[in-house]
Amino acid sequence: MRDGAAQKLVSMAKLFSSELAGEATNMAMQIFGGYGYMKKMSVEKYYRDAKLCTIVEGTAEIQKVLIVKALLAENP
């Protein structure tokens, strides 16, 4: 597999997984309500971790730019 194709697939996977984790933990926080923000609830940790993944792994905007660049390089 070419490096450009691998970069595109990795960026797509990072973007998809970080957005899905954010949506899932946000739904869980809605279900738990105020209890979800308490330190003793595990959903609070999952919510923090999901938010952190979007920052540490590269913001969603950067991942989108990398995907578009890879797609444009494939189809000039």
Secondary structure as UniProt FT lines:
FT   HELIX           3..32
FT   HELIX           33..37
FT   TURN            39..40
FT   HELIX           42..56
FT   HELIX           60..74
//
